[in-house]
Amino acid sequence: VKVTNAIKDILGTSNAQVKKELETCYLCLDSFHIGWIVLNNKSKSVNVLDEAFMKDLEQLLTLIKEEQTKTKTYHVIIFISEKSSFVVGADVFSLYPVREFSKAKLAATTGQAILTQIEKLNIPTIAAINGDALGGGFELALACRYRFAAQTKKLQVGLPEVQLGLIPGCGGTVRLPKLIGLQPAMKLILAGSNVRAEKALKLGMVDKLVECDEALGNNRFFHGVRREAMKFVDAPKGYVYKRREAPASSMLDNTWIGRKIIASQARKNLDKMTKGNYPAVYAALESVLNGYAASIEAGLAYEAELFAKMASNQTSKNLIGVFFLRERAKKLRRVRGTAAIQQTAVIGSGVMGAGIGQLFVSRNYQTYMKDIKQEFVDNGMAFIYNKTMSSLKRRGMSEAAAKAKIDSLVTGGVHYDSFDNTNLVVEAAVENMNLKKKILQECEGHMNTDCLFATNTSTLSITELATVSSRPQNVIGMHFFNPVAKMPLVEIIRGQHTSDEAVNKIYAMTLKLGKIPVICNDGPGFIVNRILGAFLNESIRLLAEGGDIVHTDDILIQFGLPMGAFRLFDEVGLDVAAHSGDTLSSLGDRFARDEALASKLVAMMENKQLGRKVGKGFYTYKAPSFAKKEGVNPKLARMIKYAPTKKHSKRSIIDRCILLMVNEAAYILGDGIAFSPSDVDTAMIFGTGFAPFRGGLLAYADQRGIPEVVSRLQRLEKKHGSRFAVAPTLLKMAEKNKKFFPQKVYLREKKQGRAKL
């Protein structure tokens, strides 16, 4: 409403008249002969480049050209948005179902042709970027002669298409390199990075920052843009607007041999980062290199070809599917009217507690840190202070102002001083049920009756914990993943007596924290750790059969996992993994304790080889930070008699580890722990980093075919035992040839890689 009022004001003060109004945009001409193309899709909350918008835009451009030919009506054209953002990109919902190369190419060439009409107008064109201009939205801005952006830290511009397995398809890989230089453009496009307004100005992506007043709908910004536009109206013939120049190009950019060197190094970096699993980044590289050296027309033609290849392959469908999962997680529950959490307390100032506390403070929650010793509190507070200070200073805040802000948000101690005003207590103590019960009982003596108690447990029962509570409806699981600042998932675990109100409050808060919530019912390991438990157990069995640690991990990484099983053991900590295994053993034969296998972990724990946190586990890590992996721990030969005698086949490793995860996920669905396949895949992607290019764990099963998955599990059961017994859910699906995601697009295609580009 505020933006609409601001636009009415800017148009009203210049006596603008509507020339043509369409569903997604309209054209006005004011008394200064400035044409205003106002972007305002009436049926959507944001502007997107969909078919309807492109048709409407073409009509307005045709009208402008006709009138300009007759009477020189327009001195300048300004594109403005009546939304709080400019244009957030192309309509991926329309693009997702497209299977055919020809249709994808037509979409690209049509969009390119319409934006090229903007570029070829013989009058100045200005993109007035009041909010985010992403993907196709920024490509529209690039087609304009000038780009003026609101001077705000919220605004972002960029071309993030590779994150969806695509490349910019409306001229982005051609115009951006020509505007700011080959290497700067390449870095942005290959990473799919968005940048803030100030950085965009430094790079030359925008020509000017204009003061704004977001609280008043950017009224000042629109008036500032008009003042700049008036320079064209009042200027003598041949006037050239003084624009900010992009940084000088590298010498390598402008010679064929230099570009060959750049391309070679870029491909090496992409191979290292993507393992060849993300073809869009290679296609984007090819298009950028070609577009920089070629004419606009030739560059656009090649871009359209590569865009169509990417839009019609399975990887893009999978990555767009992951985007849909993320968006779905934000809209699962209607929480309007839910009382907001404002004051929090965190019990436990260790790695997880301090991480959770820092996250709360970074999102402006009043936070009290409690632990049993003041030195523990001090350590946690120091972590929060240092991390938050660095973050605030990066955002331009002075050290004094940052310190004052932090001091106003976080306090700590060994007593329950602030608990009477707290809305939420998060317990982040060690994984011990008796300890957690004791903490809960102590807290309830100091909390108000409406305060929620959330435990950060990774495996323990919320229902059992709530048995000692006088208010079991307020007891809930809120499982953050380590490191808290980086891992996007929060599992919200509903105990038997947890209320809807408690779930809604934690769900709403999780979104405000910038995290991705997945709600599940109570059960050993919940979703993520139960599935990982099956995965880690099988990796130990591979080891016991004489398997090679490095080979096994390499195969799993090539499959698309962020790390192999043995590296994951080290990251989690062998002591934590062993405790989780004990909890999961209650699930029956699939997790039954094998003493011969357990003895290997016991031997390592007895010798303090607990993983990366102590510098040695299955691998060793370079002191003092233990951040860099060195190699297989040489002490394993003595401790667990590690002497690899075989390298399991790729198929054996993948099927035994990954299909066992699929099977356990099906048990989880059958047990009612997870509510849908989407919840499982969201949890595994954002909680473990499970190969996004595969679309998710259960999406991967769909692509292999459920009957094939079941057949393979049955063969594994005959060979290796009952832990591979097929989940009833999978058996029923195989009988009817069903999929977990029948609505998803699955293509049968030949494997595409960099060599084909």
Stockholm file with secondary structure:
# STOCKHOLM 1.0

chainA/1-757         VKVTNAIKDILGTSNAQVKKELETCYLCLDSFHIGWIVLNNKSKSVNVLDEAFMKDLEQLLTLIKEEQTKTKTYHVIIFISEKSSFVVGADVFSLYPVREFSKAKLAATTGQAILTQIEKLNIPTIAAINGDALGGGFELALACRYRFAAQTKKLQVGLPEVQLGLIPGCGGTVRLPKLIGLQPAMKLILAGSNVRAEKALKLGMVDKLVECDEALGNNRFFHGVRREAMKFVDAPKGYVYKRREAPASSMLDNTWIGRKIIASQARKNLDKMTKGNYPAVYAALESVLNGYAASIEAGLAYEAELFAKMASNQTSKNLIGVFFLRERAKKLRRVRGTAAIQQTAVIGSGVMGAGIGQLFVSRNYQTYMKDIKQEFVDNGMAFIYNKTMSSLKRRGMSEAAAKAKIDSLVTGGVHYDSFDNTNLVVEAAVENMNLKKKILQECEGHMNTDCLFATNTSTLSITELATVSSRPQNVIGMHFFNPVAKMPLVEIIRGQHTSDEAVNKIYAMTLKLGKIPVICNDGPGFIVNRILGAFLNESIRLLAEGGDIVHTDDILIQFGLPMGAFRLFDEVGLDVAAHSGDTLSSLGDRFARDEALASKLVAMMENKQLGRKVGKGFYTYKAPSFAKKEGVNPKLARMIKYAPTKKHSKRSIIDRCILLMVNEAAYILGDGIAFSPSDVDTAMIFGTGFAPFRGGLLAYADQRGIPEVVSRLQRLEKKHGSRFAVAPTLLKMAEKNKKFFPQKVYLREKKQGRAKL
#=GR chainA/1-757 SS CHHHHHHHHHHHTTTCEEEEECSSEEEEECTTSEEEEEECCTTSSSCCBCHHHHHHHHHHHHHHHHHHHHHCCCSEEEEEESSSSSBCCBCHHHHTTCCCHHHHHHHHHHHHHHHHHHHTCSSCEEEEECSCEETHHHHHHHHSSEEEEECCSSCEEECCGGGGTCCCCSSHHHHHHHHHCHHHHHHHHHHTCEEEHHHHHHHTSSSEEECCCGGGTSHHHHHHHHHHHHHHHHSCTTCCCCCCCCCCCCGGGGSHHHHHHHHHHHHHHHHHHHTTCCHHHHHHHHHHHHHHHSCHHHHHHHHHHHHHHHHTSHHHHHHHHHHHHHHHHTTSSCCTTCCCCCEEEEECCSHHHHHHHHHHHHTTCEEEEECSSHHHHHHHHHHHHHHHHHHHHHTTCCHHHHHHHHHHHEEEESSCTTGGGCSEEEECCCSCHHHHHHHHHHHHTTSCTTCEEEECCSSSCHHHHGGGCSCGGGEEEEEECSSTTTCCEEEEEECTTCCHHHHHHHHHHHHHTTCEEEEEECCTTTTHHHHHHHHHHHHHHHHHTTBCHHHHHHHHHHHTCSSCHHHHHHHHCHHHHHHHHHHHGGGCGGGCCCHHHHHHHHHHHHTTCCBGGGTBSSEEECTTTTCSEEEECTTHHHHSCCCCCBCCCHHHHHIIIIIHHHHHHHHHHHTTSSSCHHHHHHHHHHHHCCCGGGTCHHHHHHHHCHHHHHHHHHHHHHHHCGGGCCCHHHHHHHHTTCCSCTTSCCCCCCCCCGGGC
#=GC SS_cons         CHHHHHHHHHHHTTTCEEEEECSSEEEEECTTSEEEEEECCTTSSSCCBCHHHHHHHHHHHHHHHHHHHHHCCCSEEEEEESSSSSBCCBCHHHHTTCCCHHHHHHHHHHHHHHHHHHHTCSSCEEEEECSCEETHHHHHHHHSSEEEEECCSSCEEECCGGGGTCCCCSSHHHHHHHHHCHHHHHHHHHHTCEEEHHHHHHHTSSSEEECCCGGGTSHHHHHHHHHHHHHHHHSCTTCCCCCCCCCCCCGGGGSHHHHHHHHHHHHHHHHHHHTTCCHHHHHHHHHHHHHHHSCHHHHHHHHHHHHHHHHTSHHHHHHHHHHHHHHHHTTSSCCTTCCCCCEEEEECCSHHHHHHHHHHHHTTCEEEEECSSHHHHHHHHHHHHHHHHHHHHHTTCCHHHHHHHHHHHEEEESSCTTGGGCSEEEECCCSCHHHHHHHHHHHHTTSCTTCEEEECCSSSCHHHHGGGCSCGGGEEEEEECSSTTTCCEEEEEECTTCCHHHHHHHHHHHHHTTCEEEEEECCTTTTHHHHHHHHHHHHHHHHHTTBCHHHHHHHHHHHTCSSCHHHHHHHHCHHHHHHHHHHHGGGCGGGCCCHHHHHHHHHHHHTTCCBGGGTBSSEEECTTTTCSEEEECTTHHHHSCCCCCBCCCHHHHHIIIIIHHHHHHHHHHHTTSSSCHHHHHHHHHHHHCCCGGGTCHHHHHHHHCHHHHHHHHHHHHHHHCGGGCCCHHHHHHHHTTCCSCTTSCCCCCCCCCGGGC
//
